[in-house]
Amino acid sequence: MRWKRGGSSDSHDVIDQRGSRGGFSRLPGGLGAQAGGGLGLVGVIIFILISVIGGGGVGGSNGGSGSFNVPGFGPDARSTQQGADPIPASLDPDKELREFSAFVFTDVQDAWTQIFADAGSDYRRAKLVLYTAGVNTGGCGSASSAVGPFYCPADERVYIDLSFYAQMREQLGAAGDFAWAYVIAHELGHHVQNLTGTSARVRQLQNQDSDQANALSVRLELQADCYAGVWGQSAFREGQLESGDLEEGLGAAAAVGDDRLQGGGGGTIDQDSFTHGSSDQRVRWFRAGFDSGDPGACDTFSVNEV
């Protein structure tokens, strides 16, 4: 993916809480050096509405939204520092990945700012919080790295431990910069849902009928995938995509399908327990957003079958 370093994200949209200490490790490949990760497959769990659907994650009465849970991957020997000074660029083993994340975060938000403006509305920008091992959110309680990247609707922030990049590459086979961009765009898709009131409406429906909680979560997640695809089309029109980028994004969407994750260790696939959708569904809705470039094509709630 073609991208530029710097930009407004470094000073306005990114809050770096990783601190200057903590025993980071360097890993080869990908976007320069990334912090090391643990083991396990990524299980995607939504932390919205009914305390924490699926268990184990962001606490607090407001819940969180759209996290990527990594069983067996969580706080390690690295320091869990809150409010520490940012890591100096010259000592940051994740400098390139941080800058790329900042670029994508800004680019996705710039695209949604234009989309909202074209519809006669104002887009309120989210913040990106980078942390190590664990974090205290402004409205969704505390979380460890085990939850993976997630969006907290209460404080309108996306939280990411950059070591998740290595986890995607090594444990899921979802390598590449556009695969990482898909993760960021997906989380900002939840921000769009928060701004448009979709998340609140889903919460109301889930409270009214808990039997439909998982099915509604699937539709919410697939819409966020579709919104990620909408941004992908914007990036394509801007000439930012390179050969193979779309395949990386589609591969990442497939890698985090509920069926792929449940069956990855030889386990039983239980469709009733799906909270994010199958690999096929996630790929199809990401592709629907990418092919159309239109958020109107992402209405996962009006179709009979997703």
C-alpha positions in Angstrom: 0.0 0.0 0.0 1.3 3.4 -0.9 1.4 5.7 2.1 3.0 8.9 3.4 4.6 9.3 6.8 3.5 12.1 9.1 0.3 14.1 8.8 -2.4 15.3 11.1 -2.8 11.9 12.8 0.5 12.2 14.6 -0.6 15.3 16.5 -4.3 15.1 16.6 -5.7 11.6 16.2 -3.2 9.4 18.0 -2.6 9.0 21.7 0.5 7.0 22.3 0.4 5.4 25.8 3.0 2.7 25.2 5.6 4.3 27.4 9.4 4.4 27.1 10.1 1.2 29.0 8.9 -2.4 28.8 11.2 -4.9 27.1 9.9 -4.8 23.5 11.2 -7.5 21.2 12.0 -7.2 17.5 10.4 -9.5 15.0 11.5 -9.8 11.3 9.3 -9.2 8.3 6.2 -7.2 7.6 6.3 -3.4 8.3 9.7 -3.2 9.9 10.1 -4.5 13.5 7.0 -5.3 15.5 6.7 -6.1 19.2 6.5 -9.8 19.9 3.2 -11.7 20.6 1.9 -14.8 22.3 0.3 -17.9 20.9 -3.3 -18.8 19.9 -5.8 -18.1 17.3 -7.8 -14.9 17.0 -11.4 -15.3 18.2 -13.4 -12.2 17.3 -15.8 -11.2 20.1 -18.1 -8.2 20.2 -18.1 -6.2 23.5 -21.3 -4.2 23.0 -24.6 -3.9 24.6 -25.1 -6.9 26.9 -22.1 -6.2 29.2 -19.6 -8.4 27.3 -21.1 -10.9 24.8 -18.9 -13.9 24.6 -17.1 -13.1 27.9 -13.7 -11.9 28.9 -12.7 -8.5 27.7 -13.5 -4.9 28.1 -15.4 -4.3 31.3 -17.6 -1.5 32.4 -21.3 -0.8 32.0 -20.8 0.9 28.7 -19.1 -2.1 27.1 -16.9 -2.0 24.1 -17.3 -2.8 20.4 -15.8 -5.0 17.8 -12.7 -6.4 19.4 -10.4 -9.1 18.1 -9.8 -11.5 20.9 -6.7 -13.6 20.9 -7.0 -16.7 23.2 -3.7 -17.3 25.0 -2.3 -13.9 23.9 -2.3 -11.3 26.5 -0.2 -9.3 29.0 3.3 -10.7 29.0 6.6 -9.5 30.6 6.2 -6.1 29.0 5.2 -3.1 31.2 1.6 -2.0 31.4 2.1 1.7 31.7 -0.6 4.3 31.7 0.1 7.9 30.9 3.8 7.3 30.3 5.8 9.4 27.9 5.7 8.2 24.3 8.5 6.1 23.1 11.2 8.2 21.4 11.1 7.6 17.7 14.8 6.7 17.7 14.1 3.9 20.2 10.8 2.7 18.9 11.0 -0.8 17.5 7.5 -0.3 16.0 8.2 3.1 14.5 7.2 2.2 11.0 4.1 0.3 12.0 3.1 3.2 14.3 3.4 5.6 11.4 1.5 3.4 9.0 -1.3 2.9 11.6 -1.5 6.7 12.0 -1.6 7.2 8.3 -4.4 4.6 7.8 -6.4 5.9 10.8 -6.3 9.5 9.4 -7.0 8.4 5.8 -10.1 6.3 6.8 -11.4 9.3 8.9 -10.8 11.7 6.1 -12.8 9.5 3.7 -15.7 9.3 6.2 -15.5 13.0 6.8 -16.2 13.5 3.0 -18.9 10.8 3.0 -20.7 12.5 5.8 -20.3 15.9 4.3 -21.8 14.7 1.0 -24.8 13.5 3.0 -25.1 16.9 4.7 -23.8 15.7 8.1 -20.7 16.3 10.2 -18.3 13.5 11.0 -16.9 13.5 14.6 -13.3 12.2 14.6 -12.3 9.3 16.8 -9.0 8.9 18.5 -6.4 6.1 18.2 -4.9 4.9 21.4 -1.7 2.8 21.2 -0.9 0.8 24.3 1.2 -2.1 25.5 -0.1 -5.2 27.4 -3.1 -3.5 29.0 -5.1 -0.2 29.0 -7.7 1.7 31.0 -10.3 3.1 28.7 -12.4 6.2 29.2 -15.7 4.4 29.4 -15.3 0.7 28.7 -13.3 -0.4 31.7 -9.9 -2.1 31.5 -8.6 -4.4 28.8 -5.6 -6.5 28.2 -3.9 -7.2 24.8 -5.9 -10.4 24.7 -8.9 -8.6 23.4 -7.0 -7.4 20.4 -7.9 -4.1 18.6 -11.2 -2.7 19.8 -13.5 0.4 19.7 -15.0 1.9 22.8 -18.2 3.8 21.9 -18.2 5.6 25.3 -15.0 7.5 24.6 -15.0 7.2 20.8 -11.5 5.7 20.7 -9.9 2.8 19.0 -7.4 0.9 21.1 -4.6 -1.1 19.6 -1.6 -3.0 20.9 0.8 -3.0 17.8 2.0 -6.5 18.7 -1.3 -7.8 17.3 0.2 -7.2 13.8 2.7 -10.0 14.4 -0.1 -12.2 15.7 -2.1 -11.8 12.6 0.8 -12.6 10.4 2.2 -15.6 12.3 -0.9 -17.3 13.7 -3.6 -16.4 11.2 -1.6 -16.1 8.0 -3.1 -12.7 7.5 0.0 -10.9 6.4 0.5 -7.6 4.7 0.0 -3.9 5.3 -3.5 -3.9 3.8 -4.5 -6.7 6.1 -3.6 -4.4 9.0 -5.4 -1.5 7.3 -8.5 -3.6 7.1 -8.4 -4.1 10.9 -8.2 -0.4 11.5 -10.9 0.4 9.0 -13.2 -2.2 10.5 -12.8 -0.6 14.0 -13.6 2.8 12.6 -16.6 1.2 10.9 -17.9 0.7 14.5 -17.3 4.4 15.1 -19.5 5.2 12.1 -22.2 2.9 13.5 -21.9 4.8 16.8 -22.3 8.1 15.1 -25.3 7.1 13.0 -27.1 5.5 16.0 -26.9 2.0 14.6 -25.1 0.6 17.6 -27.7 2.1 20.0 -30.6 0.6 17.9 -28.9 -2.8 18.0 -28.5 -2.5 21.8 -32.2 -1.8 22.2 -33.1 -4.8 20.0 -30.7 -7.1 21.9 -32.2 -6.0 25.2 -35.6 -6.7 23.9 -34.8 -10.2 22.6 -31.6 -11.7 24.0 -32.1 -14.8 21.8 -31.3 -12.6 18.8 -28.2 -11.1 20.4 -25.7 -13.1 18.5 -27.5 -12.8 15.2 -27.7 -9.0 15.6 -24.0 -8.9 16.5 -23.2 -10.7 13.3 -25.1 -8.2 11.2 -23.3 -5.3 13.1 -19.9 -6.8 12.4 -20.6 -7.5 8.8 -21.7 -4.0 8.3 -18.4 -2.8 9.8 -16.6 -5.1 7.3 -18.6 -3.5 4.5 -17.7 0.0 5.8 -14.0 -1.1 5.8 -14.5 -2.0 2.1 -16.0 1.4 1.4 -12.8 3.0 2.6 -10.8 0.4 0.6 -12.5 1.7 -2.6 -11.6 5.3 -1.6 -8.0 4.3 -1.2 -8.1 2.5 -4.5 -9.5 5.7 -6.3 -6.7 7.7 -4.6 -4.1 5.4 -6.1 -2.9 4.1 -2.8 -3.4 0.4 -3.5 -0.8 -1.9 -5.0 -1.0 -5.2 -6.6 -2.1 -7.8 -4.0 -3.5 -5.3 -1.5 -7.2 -6.2 -2.1 -6.3 -9.9 -1.7 -4.6 -9.1 1.6 -7.7 -7.4 2.9 -10.0 -10.2 1.8 -7.6 -12.8 3.3 -7.7 -10.9 6.6 -11.5 -10.9 6.6 -11.6 -14.6 5.9 -9.0 -15.3 8.6 -11.3 -13.9 11.3 -14.5 -15.7 10.3 -16.1 -17.5 13.2 -16.1 -20.8 11.3 -12.4 -20.5 10.5 -11.6 -19.7 14.1 -13.8 -22.4 15.7 -12.5 -25.1 13.4 -8.9 -24.0 13.3 -7.9 -26.2 16.2 -10.1 -29.1 15.1 -13.0 -27.8 17.1 -16.7 -28.1 16.4 -18.3 -25.3 14.4 -21.4 -23.9 16.0 -23.2 -21.4 13.9 -25.6 -20.4 16.7 -22.6 -19.1 18.6 -21.3 -16.9 15.8 -20.9 -13.3 16.7 -19.1 -11.9 13.7 -20.1 -14.1 10.7 -18.4 -16.8 8.7 -15.3 -16.3 6.6 -17.5 -16.3 3.5 -19.8 -13.7 4.9 -17.0 -11.4 6.0 -15.3 -11.6 2.7 -18.6 -11.0 0.8 -19.5 -7.9 2.8 -16.0 -6.4 2.7 -16.1 -7.0 -1.1 -19.6 -5.4 -1.3 -18.3 -2.2 0.3 -15.2 -2.2 -1.9 -17.0 -2.9 -5.2 -19.6 -0.2 -4.6 -17.7 2.4 -2.6 -21.2 3.2 -1.2 -22.2 3.0 2.5 -25.8 2.4 1.3 -24.7 -1.0 0.0 -23.9 -2.0 3.6 -27.3 -2.4 5.0 -26.9 -5.8 6.6 -30.1 -5.4 8.7 -32.7 -5.2 5.9 -31.6 -8.4 4.1 -33.2 -11.7 5.0 -29.9 -13.6 4.8 -26.4 -12.1 5.4 
